[in-house]
């Protein structure tokens, strides 16, 4: 069985790219990096580079299949089975992602999730046919496994002030509704990954995540279930937090403090809302558990440190390289704008507020 493809775009060796490389080697993934040695051109540029790689890979595969046609006919059944299992890949951000689970285990988890998704879709199709008394002739349409993305800011991991402020602003910017789809980690069939990148390119948006959320919430969403695309969408997509986790500070005051005191360094993940635990104390063949409030916990296969969050504690627990240098990658537009707002409030807003709160001296009245 071929290793699962992990595709990313990175122009230089910095951030958590060394951690991603070593974790991919340790856990058995086939990591491919595009854009090395080039000048960073933005998120849309990175998506275009990955799309070009997938298209080239598909052309090479077709050429190889044509050349080996005679040999392939003898092993057709075996290769067809392997293709169904192997044609799964991961698209990840290059500077803030760490793989934390063995490739086979993550693949099995995805396949279990995909089987559940296909069964739910088939049950929904039958229910609709029964309700409308429309039984179609012939075999039902083939249901593909979904492209899986996670909710970037699950509400159970956010403090209440964070939900009212940062999360609302993020949803507004991303054109999202009750969820913000994270484009930094996407897993599914290679064909769906390619179709997703093609759809993002057609929007002509510079921010790939904003493009994905706009497409999902304005064109693709299944209005009944809200966590997946409707059947008319160009590919099936499912929003689930069972495979990945996004990490960042989700308390307003600590977040503002970090943004003000250390604007050029990564912010720390919230110790109250998420933490990591190494499986056997050595990090060999184990993955961390992400602890949620209210006594819940779940293990994940990919950790994404959004907003340039500090993943050093996680890397140290798994004996992976820590951040290679303190220079952070290009922050998303929302984070850049947020830092500017914080600076303006602290520089101009607080002095103005103090002046308003100070008691009036009454001034000097002219003598008559």
Number of C-alpha atoms within 10 A of each C-alpha: 8 12 15 21 21 21 21 25 23 21 17 15 14 19 25 28 24 19 27 27 21 17 24 23 13 17 20 17 21 17 19 15 17 17 17 12 10 10 10 16 11 13 18 18 17 20 23 17 17 22 20 16 17 18 14 12 12 15 12 12 12 12 12 11 13 11 11 11 12 10 10 15 10 10 10 12 10 10 15 12 10 13 12 10 16 18 15 23 23 23 22 22 23 27 28 26 27 27 26 28 24 18 20 14 12 20 21 12 16 21 17 11 18 19 15 13 20 16 12 12 15 16 12 12 13 14 12 13 13 11 8 8 9 10 10 8 6 6 6 10 7 8 14 16 22 25 26 29 25 25 19 22 24 16 15 12 21 21 16 14 13 20 20 12 11 18 23 15 15 19 18 12 15 22 19 20 17 15 22 27 28 24 21 22 24 24 24 25 22 20 16 23 24 20 15 21 21 15 15 24 19 9 15 11 14 17 19 25 20 23 22 24 25 21 19 23 21 11 13 21 21 16 11 8 9 17 18 23 23 20 15 11 15 13 21 21 27 21 20 16 16 16 23 27 27 23 27 26 27 26 20 17 12 15 17 18 13 17 21 15 9 11 15 14 16 23 23 20 23 18 11 14 20 20 17 17 18 17 15 12 10 11 18 13 13 17 24 23 18 20 19 15 12 8 6 8 13 14 18 20 21 22 22 25 25 26 21 26 20 23 26 16 16 21 21 13 17 25 15 21 18 18 21 15 11 11 12 19 18 14 12 16 11 15 16 14 12 16 16 15 12 15 16 12 13 13 11 10 12 12 12 12 10 10 10 10 9 8 8 8 6 6 6 6 6 5 4 3
